[in-house]
């Protein structure tokens, strides 16, 4: 039986998706941020991401990189260097102002013109009994010098066709089909925990070897990226589903 969830608790959503065996290999390891988990994750992975458990819009996301015994903490375009894991942990713990954060394995993202990118997918259903459908996919390219792809941090939005024309992928149509499949499976899985949910924004990254990873699902995704595209077809379909879903409970 599915566990009912509320709010935007990223860790609980991750745990719910982990129960689906078909999603596990596509989920970066994620734990609650505390001293024990920080020590473990930094030892295990070259770079980790630390972000608010209930955060949104790419705010307060720390990247910690272990390089030759030094620990580099990146926040937006700024970084600090620490000489030990303990001092690194204390800095982030103080900066987080005792709010609940999660720590996640960082995925080395593929790049377009030396700038990282990921996919934002909008998955919707008109009512609880209807199947989930993919109504929009965009590519988000990080701003120069940034790791996060959010538009609030100088990122930009590209159509999928434009983005994929600039990278070397053997079978582009098959890769997009895989992105859609993962998004639908993730939405279907979390839809049982949020029975009233009608829309998810799914963030999926791709590494240089074309492997896909689900970073998180957003229950209240912003749609400005879709609206900014010259072709409004996806945006209009998303908004149509939103209007219809309000009437069909």
Phi, psi and omega in degrees: 000134182291145176275128179285133181239161176227163174066209182236039181293103187294323182292318179294325177293320176300314181297322179295319178290329179299335180289342177270109185301329182287348180258343190303316183291348181256008180250115175301140180304133184223136178221166172289144182279113171210176186300315182297312181291326178296313179301315182296312186291321180291327175291322187281323185239149180295318181224140177233160178243134179238122185215159181299137180295333179241025186284168178207161176059029173066026183271144174055051177255120182256136173248124180247122181243129176266111182227109177055043177081358176253149182242114183261123180251114181258132172226112188059237182261001181260155176211154175235153181242134180234155185264353181212160177294322182296315180292327177295314180298315182298322179297312182291321179299319178290319181293331181283352178055038175065015174281161182280123178241162171242158177238132188226142172304128177277138175261129176287109187279148171296161186231152170242116182053047175069015178238130184299153176215160173214179181252140168244122183242135175257121179243132185222161169217150184280328176206174187301326184277345182281154177285154175285143178225148176274120181249355179192143174219129172230164174251132179250120182256129183296150173292157182300125180089353180259155173262325179283149184261002184298141180296335178296339181247044176068017175284167178224160184255137176234148171292156181299316181299315180295317182295312184290339177289346183256001178232160184263099175235133184299309182232093187293320181294322178294324180293319178294322176298323179291321176300316179295317181299314180297318181297316180294320180294320178294316179295318179299319180294310182284340177298332177286334177275337177235075186300337179272357184287138179241349182212141172227141167259117185256126178257119182233131177253158178232130179274174182299344177264010177073015174282142183256145180222135177273117179276313179187167173242134181253127182281341181229065185291140173284146186245009182300327179297320178289321179295332183284343180291147178298319177276114185268009185302311181296315182299318180295321179292319178300313182292325176299314179298321179298318180294315181293321183293337177292329182275329183258101183272000000 
